[in-house]
Amino acid sequence: MAFAYARVLEITTLPAAAASVYANPAATTTYIRGIIFHNGNITTEAVKLYNVPDNAGAVGTAAVTNEMYSESMLMGATTMLEFSAPGIMLTDENDSIQGITTNADKVTIQILGATE
C-alpha cells in the first residue's frame, strides 16, 4: 500500500504550557515524516517538542523522559525536522505530539505525514 503523504496537522501555534498539538485518532496509525516550526515573534523563543505515549487510553503528560526536540529559535527563524521512513509512528489512540514555547501563539507548527 502506498501512502498519500499530506498535512497531518494544519498550521497552528504552540502554547506557553505543554499541551497536545496532535493526538492520534482511534484505530489509526500516524506516520510523522516532517515537522515545520516558524518563530514569528520579535524575540528568541525556547521551543520543546514531546513524543508522548497514551496514558491508559487518555492523552499522556509531557515529561523530560519523552522530550524529543529542544531549540532556542531566533526571531523569524524556520526549522524543519525530517524523519526517515516510516517516520515517527503513533500507533495507540491518544499517543500525542506535544509542544511548548516561551510565549503562546508566537511559534507555528505544522506536521506532515500520513495515516492509515
N, C-alpha and C positions, 0 to 999 in steps of 0.2 A: 504494500500500500504506500503510495506517495503522499507526502504531506503537502498541504497548501499552506505555506507559511504566510502569516499576516500579523496584524497587531493583536496581541493578547490583551493588552491594556491600552486603551486610548490615552493620550497625553493628559496627565493630571499633575497636581502638585504634592510635594511631600509635606507632612505635618511637622510640628515642633516637638511632638511626643511620639514615640514609636507606635506605629499603627499599621494595620494591614493595608497595602495598596492593591494586592491581588490575592484572593482566596480561591483555591481550586474547587470547581463545582463537583457535585456528587457524580459518581460513575464516569469520571473524566480523568484522563492523564494529560497534563500540560507539559510541553517541551519548550523551555525558555532558551532561545538562541541568542538574544541580544537585549540589552537594556541601555537606554539613552537618557542621560541627565543633562540638564542645562540650568546654570545659575543665572537667573535674571535679576538678581539683586545687585546693588552698587557696592556691596561688601563681600568678603570671603564667607562662604558657608561651609560648615562641617556637615558632611553627608555620610550616613551609615545605612547599610542595607543588610537585611537578615533573611535567611532561608529557614523558616520556622515550621517544624512538623506540627501536625494537628495534635490537640490535647484531648484524647478520648472523643474524637469527632467534632470538637469545637476548635475555633482558631486558637493557636497556642500563643505564648508570650515571647517576645524578642528578648534575647539574653546574649551575653558575651560568648556563650558556647555555640550559638548559631549565627554569629555575625559573619558575613561573607565579603563585605566591602566597606572601606572607610577612606575618605578623601577630604582634604581641605580644598574646596573648589574656589578658584579666584572668580571675581565678578566677570560675568559674560562668558565663562568657560563652558564648554560642552565636552562630555566624556561619553564614550560608547564602550560598553563591555560586550565582548563576543565570547560565546561558549561553543566548543566543538560539538558535533553531533554525538549523541542525540540532544544535547543541551542539559540544562538543569531540569530534572524530572520531578514534577509534583504529582504524586500518584493517589494520595488519600484525599477524601473530602476535607476541605479546610486546611490542607497544607498551604502555607502562605509565604508571600514575599512581603516583608515589612520594611518600612523606611522611616528615617528621621533626619531632620536638618535643623540648623540653628534657629532660623526664623520661618514660621509657617508660610506657605504659599509663595515662596521665592524660588525654589528649585523644582523644575518639572521633571517628570519621569514618564517614560513610555517603554512598554515591554513588547518585544517581538518574538514570535514563535509559532507554535501550532498546538492544537488539541485533538484528542481522539477519544 
